[in-house]
């Protein structure tokens, strides 16, 4: 079993997951592993598993509202074999793309505490360190943006988050920011489908250059 799946380093999150497993024995309710192409050039970093999405299915952004726009867009831009992700055992495959989260465990009310973000960050740091093929990192939201900077040993003030912003990292990789594709952001139209597609046009330009 992957060591991440056994992680209980954050007592509040570990206790919360134990309670969720007790109430929902058919849920994954453990740390959620990254999903996608191990040789991907695009790494997408989200916030954390959703209660009835990744926490239920065991796959990032799968089975909840936040994944609808993400997987539709990945399919449209050639990164996904189909436009929907319903279960961890379906036949969806990602090509040249991998999805992970800043925090691997479901947090209460989807709000990880700063100490939990810091504790979990070594997993993201290791993933970035062990992914020489990654050329573009897409941060979905401010927490993911800051988690990437932390994982790379950069000051939190080094690069300012902004939807659609492009940042050149010290190692030459590109960090692109987007508002998170959450239900709140899409229903309030803070993030529209066109806005999200514009971000992926930038990603495609980077990878195809």
RAJO-V256268 format. One record per residue. N is the residue number from 0. RES is the residue in one letter. OMEGA is omega in whole degrees, 0 to 359 (999 if undefined). NEAR is the number of other C-alpha atoms within 10 Angstrom. Layout:
n: {N N}
res: {RES RES}
omega: {OMEGA OMEGA}
near: {NEAR NEAR}
//
This chain:
n: {0 1 2 3 4 5 6 7 8 9 10 11 12 13 14 15 16 17 18 19 20 21 22 23 24 25 26 27 28 29 30 31 32 33 34 35 36 37 38 39 40 41 42 43 44 45 46 47 48 49 50 51 52 53 54 55 56 57 58 59 60 61 62 63 64 65 66 67 68 69 70 71 72 73 74 75 76 77 78 79 80 81 82 83 84 85 86 87 88 89 90 91 92 93 94 95 96 97 98 99 100 101 102 103 104 105 106 107 108 109 110 111 112 113 114 115 116 117 118 119 120 121 122 123 124 125 126 127 128 129 130 131 132 133 134 135 136 137 138 139 140 141 142 143 144 145 146 147 148 149 150 151 152 153 154 155 156 157 158 159 160 161 162 163 164 165 166 167 168 169 170 171 172 173 174 175 176 177 178 179 180 181 182 183 184 185 186 187 188 189 190 191 192 193 194 195 196 197 198 199 200 201 202 203 204 205 206 207 208}
res: {X X X X X X X X X X X X X X X X X X X X X X X X X X X X X X X X X X X X X X X X X X X X X X X X X X X X X X X X X X X X X X X X X X X X X X X X X X X X X X X X X X X X X X X X X X X X X X X X X X X X X X X X X X X X X X X X X X X X X X X X X X X X X X X X X X X X X X X X X X X X X X X X X X X X X X X X X X X X X X X X X X X X X X X X X X X X X X X X X X X X X X X X X X X X X X X X X X X X X X X X X X X X X X X X X}
omega: {178 182 179 181 180 188 174 186 179 186 181 181 180 178 179 179 178 179 178 178 180 181 185 185 179 179 173 173 176 174 183 181 173 181 173 185 180 178 184 172 178 174 178 181 176 182 184 177 174 184 185 176 183 178 178 189 183 178 182 174 183 175 177 186 184 182 185 182 182 185 173 183 177 178 182 183 172 180 183 182 178 188 180 177 188 184 182 181 175 186 176 175 174 180 179 182 175 182 177 178 176 177 189 182 175 174 175 180 179 183 176 177 181 180 179 177 179 182 183 190 182 176 177 178 179 180 178 180 184 180 183 181 182 179 180 175 176 178 179 178 185 181 179 178 181 179 177 179 179 182 180 178 180 176 181 179 186 182 185 179 173 182 179 181 179 181 174 181 182 180 177 177 184 173 177 182 172 167 179 181 181 177 182 183 181 181 176 180 168 175 176 177 179 178 183 178 177 177 181 171 178 179 179 178 180 185 184 182 999}
near: {5 7 7 16 14 11 14 15 12 16 10 14 21 20 12 17 24 14 13 19 17 12 10 12 12 10 19 19 27 25 25 24 18 20 20 23 17 17 15 20 19 25 28 21 27 25 27 26 30 25 21 17 23 30 29 27 24 23 25 31 31 25 23 21 17 20 23 19 21 23 22 18 20 20 19 15 14 14 22 22 16 16 17 20 24 18 17 16 10 9 10 17 15 20 18 18 23 22 21 25 27 30 28 29 32 28 22 14 8 13 13 20 15 9 10 20 22 15 13 21 21 16 17 22 18 12 16 17 12 11 14 12 15 22 18 25 26 24 27 22 20 19 21 26 26 22 27 23 18 18 20 19 10 15 10 14 9 10 17 13 22 14 18 18 14 21 17 12 16 9 8 10 17 20 23 24 24 24 21 24 24 21 16 13 14 18 11 9 11 13 19 16 14 10 15 20 18 14 20 20 12 15 22 15 10 14 15 7 6}
//
